[in-house]
Amino acid sequence: MKIIVKIFLTVAFISQILFAQADYVDRDKAKKALSPKIYFDAYNYLSEDSGKTELKMFFQIPYTSLSFIRKNNKFLASYSIETDFYDSSGTHLLFEKLWKEKLAAPNYKSARDYKNFNISSKKFSLTPGVYSVKILITDKYSLSKVDFKKKITVRKINHEFGISDLMLYQGKSKDGRIIPNIKNIVSSGQDSLDVFFYVYSGKERNVLMKFRIYGIESDEAFIVNSSQLMKKGKNKITFTVKPIKLKLGKYNLGVAVIDDETEKSVSITKNFFVRIKYFPPSITDLNLAIEEMQYIAPPSVIDDLLETKDYNERLKKFEEFWKSKDPSPDTPINEVLYEYYRRVDYANKHFEHYFPGWKTDMGKVYITLGPPHQVERHPLELGTKPYQVWYYYDINREFVFVDETGFGDYKLITPLYGDWYRYRQ
């Protein structure tokens, strides 16, 4: 008997929605928030074809986003990847490529393990320029699909003295192959950063390599220098930058290779992100994440966190608070944590006005109670100001919001009573 594990491929799409609008209750929303995402990245390398560049595309597909069937005591999955390359405007199709991937898990537990993923890759030899690429991933057994678009720049690389794109990597396989960090996400507290790239040289030369890591939104920087001998041809570089202690946020890794004799240089940069391991990717600023806890944590806890001067100690306390709320401490995913910050993220995207969405009246109700079971919208009625009514049947409450100014600044006018304001899963 075939056992089918049906977990459909999911991808997050941001739609343009009118301000101050709540979604209806969705009991599967927390599960969707926990679904691992498909990650994509592309890298430029020197091509053997004159005048062209080799573009290598990588896809990281989590097992839990695929459907497995049981066959001969193994669990099998298969999916296809279609890539359509257009010109920079996205209107003229240049060519398309389709290929299939197969994988096998030894048992059901492995097929359902959130840690397991498959990495697919494909090479293309392309003329330098900007391309618009449409990508379609189709699960063979569930027929579910994921499609997205990417703008990709294929740059010209000089074989006399050039550098490939930078790839962060997360270790090596048993056969010595590099495992790329396609997410470009580094866990907070990590004390090193592994990077891989090629340096191309038309002759043997001594070079100085400068590695620089700096925060996109801060002056924080980390610089390492390394002298190396480049042989004629392709030089494979794997380098570990350490020790580093980076805070949450977006960073830039830059590498400059400088010829000792001529002082000629080539350089390349790459963005990456520092996140808390097993925490939602929307948490990019620790202090802000602490402030956003006001609907689930008492003021004394928030004050203590914000007044803790040492960053690492503050981060530790923040993690410990959420660990105390974890309904399944034996698993790495904290469902309450993910759902809470999913609501915060939704509020910030849909209810922002004079203040961030999480601080508005609608944001407060949405984060505390989740999406309403029913929403009545009254935007244009004679004799009344625009208003909305949110119904929560499980607590037998309704909330009325009125746009007093006519600019989308909805205020809660419902009399408040009871303990509705306590966060509910």
C-alpha positions in Angstrom: 0.0 0.0 0.0 1.4 3.4 -1.0 1.8 5.9 1.7 1.7 9.4 0.3 3.2 12.2 2.3 1.4 15.3 1.0 3.0 18.5 1.9 2.5 20.9 -0.9 5.2 23.3 -2.2 4.6 26.7 -0.8 6.0 30.1 -1.6 5.3 33.5 -0.1 3.8 36.0 -2.4 3.2 39.6 -1.3 0.0 41.0 -2.9 -1.0 44.6 -3.2 -3.9 44.9 -0.7 -5.8 48.0 0.3 -4.6 49.4 3.6 -6.2 48.4 6.9 -7.7 45.1 5.8 -7.6 41.9 7.8 -7.7 38.5 6.4 -10.4 36.0 7.6 -9.5 33.4 10.1 -7.3 30.6 8.6 -6.7 27.6 10.9 -3.8 26.5 8.7 -2.0 29.8 8.8 0.4 28.8 11.6 1.3 25.6 9.7 1.9 27.6 6.6 4.2 29.9 8.5 6.2 26.9 9.6 6.6 25.4 6.2 10.2 25.5 5.0 10.8 27.6 2.0 12.4 26.9 -1.4 15.7 28.8 -1.8 17.4 29.9 -5.0 20.7 31.5 -5.8 22.8 32.0 -8.9 26.6 32.4 -9.4 28.8 33.7 -12.2 31.9 31.8 -13.3 34.4 32.0 -16.2 33.1 30.1 -19.1 35.1 27.9 -21.5 33.1 29.6 -24.3 34.8 32.8 -25.5 32.8 35.9 -24.8 30.4 34.1 -22.4 30.0 33.5 -18.7 29.0 30.3 -17.0 25.9 30.9 -14.8 25.2 28.2 -12.2 21.8 28.1 -10.6 21.1 26.4 -7.3 17.8 25.3 -5.8 17.3 24.1 -2.2 14.1 22.0 -1.9 13.2 20.8 1.7 11.9 17.3 2.0 8.8 18.6 3.8 7.8 20.5 0.7 7.6 17.3 -1.4 5.3 14.4 -1.7 6.9 11.0 -1.1 5.6 7.5 -2.1 6.7 4.3 -0.5 8.3 1.8 -2.9 10.5 -1.2 -2.1 10.9 -0.1 1.5 12.1 3.3 0.4 10.3 6.7 0.1 10.7 8.3 -3.3 10.1 11.8 -4.5 10.5 13.6 -7.8 10.1 17.1 -9.1 10.8 19.0 -12.3 12.4 22.5 -12.7 11.6 24.6 -15.7 13.6 27.8 -16.4 12.5 30.3 -19.1 15.1 32.9 -19.9 13.8 36.3 -21.2 15.5 39.5 -22.1 15.8 42.2 -19.4 12.3 43.5 -20.1 10.8 40.0 -19.6 8.9 40.2 -22.8 11.1 38.3 -25.3 11.7 34.6 -24.6 15.3 33.6 -25.4 15.3 29.9 -24.5 13.9 27.5 -22.0 15.3 24.5 -20.1 13.5 21.7 -18.2 15.0 18.9 -16.1 13.9 16.4 -13.5 15.2 15.5 -10.1 14.7 12.3 -8.1 15.5 11.5 -4.5 15.0 8.7 -2.0 14.6 8.7 1.8 15.4 5.5 3.7 12.3 5.7 5.9 9.2 7.8 6.7 10.9 9.7 9.5 13.7 10.9 7.1 11.1 11.9 4.5 9.4 14.1 7.1 12.5 15.5 8.7 12.6 19.3 8.4 16.4 19.2 8.3 16.6 17.2 5.1 16.7 19.0 1.7 17.8 18.3 -1.8 20.1 20.7 -3.8 19.6 20.9 -7.5 21.9 22.8 -9.9 22.2 23.6 -13.6 24.8 25.4 -15.7 24.2 27.8 -18.5 26.7 29.5 -20.8 25.4 33.0 -21.4 26.3 36.3 -23.0 26.9 38.9 -20.3 23.8 41.0 -19.7 20.6 41.2 -17.6 18.0 38.4 -17.9 14.5 37.9 -16.5 14.0 34.3 -15.6 10.7 32.6 -14.9 11.1 29.5 -12.8 8.5 26.7 -12.3 8.9 23.8 -9.9 6.4 21.0 -10.1 6.0 18.1 -7.7 5.5 14.8 -9.6 3.2 13.1 -7.2 1.1 15.9 -5.8 1.2 18.0 -9.0 1.6 21.1 -6.8 3.6 24.0 -8.3 5.7 26.9 -7.3 6.6 29.6 -9.7 8.6 32.8 -9.3 10.6 35.3 -11.3 14.2 36.5 -10.8 16.3 39.3 -12.4 19.8 37.9 -12.9 22.8 39.8 -14.0 25.4 37.8 -15.9 28.6 39.7 -15.7 31.8 39.6 -17.8 34.8 37.9 -16.2 38.3 38.6 -17.4 40.3 35.4 -17.8 43.6 37.4 -17.4 42.7 38.6 -14.0 39.1 38.1 -12.7 37.0 36.8 -9.9 33.9 34.7 -9.7 30.9 35.4 -7.5 31.2 34.6 -3.8 29.4 31.5 -2.4 28.9 31.0 1.3 29.0 27.4 2.2 27.9 25.3 5.1 30.4 22.4 5.1 31.5 19.6 2.7 30.0 16.3 1.7 31.6 13.0 2.4 33.2 13.1 -1.1 34.6 16.5 -0.5 32.1 18.6 -2.4 31.2 22.0 -1.0 27.6 22.3 0.3 26.4 25.8 -0.6 24.6 28.0 1.8 21.9 28.9 -0.7 19.8 30.7 1.9 22.7 33.2 2.6 21.6 33.1 6.2 24.1 32.8 9.1 23.0 32.0 12.6 23.6 34.5 15.3 26.6 33.6 17.6 28.3 31.8 14.7 32.0 32.5 15.1 33.2 32.0 11.5 32.0 32.5 7.9 33.0 30.1 5.2 33.3 31.5 1.6 34.2 29.9 -1.7 35.2 31.5 -5.0 37.6 31.3 -8.0 40.3 33.7 -8.9 41.3 33.6 -12.6 44.8 34.6 -13.7 46.6 34.7 -17.0 50.0 34.2 -15.2 51.4 33.3 -11.8 51.2 36.2 -9.4 51.3 37.0 -5.7 48.2 38.7 -4.4 46.8 40.2 -1.3 43.2 39.2 -0.6 41.1 41.6 1.6 38.0 40.3 3.2 35.6 42.9 4.6 32.3 42.3 6.4 30.2 45.3 7.4 26.6 45.9 8.4 24.3 47.4 5.8 22.6 49.6 8.4 25.5 50.1 10.8 29.2 51.0 10.9 30.2 47.6 12.3 33.0 46.1 10.2 35.4 43.2 10.3 38.5 43.0 8.1 40.9 40.2 7.3 43.9 40.2 5.0 45.5 37.1 3.4 48.5 36.8 1.1 48.4 34.0 -1.5 50.1 32.8 -4.7 47.8 32.6 -7.7 48.8 30.0 -10.3 48.1 30.5 -14.0 44.5 29.5 -14.8 41.7 28.9 -12.3 42.5 29.1 -8.6 39.9 27.6 -6.2 39.7 29.6 -3.0 38.0 28.4 0.2 38.5 30.7 3.1 37.2 30.9 6.6 36.7 34.3 8.1 37.0 34.1 11.9 36.4 34.9 14.7 33.3 37.0 14.1 30.4 37.8 16.3 27.6 39.5 14.3 24.4 40.9 15.5 21.0 40.4 13.7 20.7 42.1 10.4 21.8 42.4 6.8 25.5 42.4 6.0 27.8 42.7 3.1 30.8 40.5 2.4 33.4 42.0 0.2 36.5 40.4 -1.3 39.3 42.4 -3.1 42.2 40.6 -4.8 45.2 42.9 -5.3 48.2 42.1 -7.5 51.4 42.7 -5.4 53.4 43.9 -8.4 51.0 46.1 -10.3 48.5 46.9 -7.5 45.8 46.1 -10.1 42.7 44.7 -8.3 39.5 42.8 -8.8 36.7 42.7 -6.3 33.2 41.3 -5.7 30.6 41.6 -2.9 27.7 39.5 -1.6 24.9 40.2 0.8 24.0 37.8 3.6 21.8 37.8 6.7 22.3 37.0 10.3 19.3 35.4 12.0 18.5 33.5 15.2 18.6 29.8 14.5 15.1 28.3 14.3 13.5 31.8 14.7 11.3 33.5 12.1 13.3 35.3 9.4 11.2 38.4 9.9 13.2 39.0 13.2 16.0 41.2 12.0 16.4 43.7 14.8 16.6 42.4 18.4 15.4 45.5 20.2 12.5 45.9 17.8 11.5 42.3 18.3 11.6 42.8 22.0 9.4 45.9 21.8 6.9 44.0 19.6 6.4 41.5 22.5 4.1 43.8 24.4 1.0 41.7 23.6 2.5 38.5 25.1 5.0 39.6 27.7 4.5 41.8 30.8 6.2 45.2 30.8 8.7 44.1 33.5 10.1 41.4 31.1 10.3 43.8 28.2 12.0 46.5 30.4 14.5 44.0 31.7 15.4 42.9 28.2 15.8 46.4 26.8 17.9 47.5 29.9 20.3 44.6 29.5 23.3 46.4 28.0 25.3 43.4 26.8 23.9 42.3 23.4 24.7 38.6 23.8 23.1 38.5 27.3 20.0 40.3 25.9 19.8 37.8 23.1 20.1 34.9 25.5 17.2 36.3 27.7 15.1 36.8 24.6 15.6 33.2 23.5 14.9 32.0 27.0 11.6 33.9 27.2 10.3 32.3 24.0 11.6 28.9 25.1 9.3 29.2 28.1 6.3 29.7 25.7 7.2 26.7 23.5 4.4 24.1 23.4 6.7 21.5 22.0 10.1 21.9 23.6 11.4 18.6 22.2 11.3 20.0 18.6 13.4 22.9 17.3 10.3 24.9 16.0 8.4 27.0 18.5 4.9 27.2 17.1 3.8 30.1 19.4 6.9 32.1 18.5 6.3 31.7 14.8 2.6 32.5 14.9 3.2 35.5 17.1 5.7 37.1 14.8 3.7 36.0 11.7 0.9 38.2 13.1 3.3 41.0 13.8 4.6 40.8 10.3 1.1 40.8 8.9 0.1 43.8 11.0 3.1 45.8 9.9 2.3 45.1 6.2 -1.4 45.9 6.3 -2.2 48.3 9.2 0.7 50.8 9.1 -0.3 54.4 9.1 1.1 57.1 11.4 2.7 54.3 13.4 4.1 50.8 12.6 1.3 48.3 12.1 1.9 46.5 15.3 1.3 49.6 17.3 -2.1 50.5 15.7 -5.5 49.4 17.2 -6.1 47.0 14.4 -2.6 45.6 14.9 -3.2 45.1 18.6 -6.4 43.1 18.0 -5.0 41.1 15.2 -1.8 40.2 17.0 -3.6 39.3 20.2 -6.5 37.3 18.7 -5.3 36.4 15.2 -7.4 36.9 12.0 -11.1 37.5 12.6 -13.7 35.0 11.7 -15.6 37.6 9.7 -15.0 41.2 8.6 -17.7 43.7 7.6 -16.3 46.7 5.6 -18.2 49.9 5.2 -16.0 52.3 3.2 -18.5 54.5 1.5 -21.8 55.0 3.2 -23.8 58.3 3.4 -23.8 59.9 6.7 -21.2 57.8 8.3 -17.4 57.6 8.4 -15.7 54.6 7.0 -15.7 51.7 9.5 -15.1 48.0 9.9 -16.5 45.4 12.2 -14.3 42.3 13.1 -16.1 39.3 14.6 -14.5 36.7 16.8 -17.0 33.9 17.4 -14.9 31.8 19.7 -14.9 34.6 22.4 -18.3 36.1 21.4 -16.8 39.5 20.7 -16.9 42.1 17.9 -14.6 45.0 17.4 -15.6 48.2 15.6 -12.9 50.4 14.0 -13.7 53.9 12.6 -11.6 56.0 10.2 -12.1 59.3 11.9 -9.8 61.3 9.6 -10.7 59.7 6.3 -7.1 58.7 5.6 -7.2 55.1 6.7 -6.4 55.7 10.4 -8.8 53.3 11.9 -9.4 53.6 15.7 -11.0 51.0 17.9 -14.2 52.4 19.4 -15.6 49.2 21.0 -15.7 49.4 24.8 -13.0 47.1 26.2 -13.8 44.6 28.9 -12.8 41.1 30.0 -9.4 39.5 29.2 -9.6 39.5 25.4 -6.3 41.3 25.2 -4.3 38.2 26.3 -2.5 36.6 23.4 -4.4 33.6 22.0 -3.0 30.9 19.7 
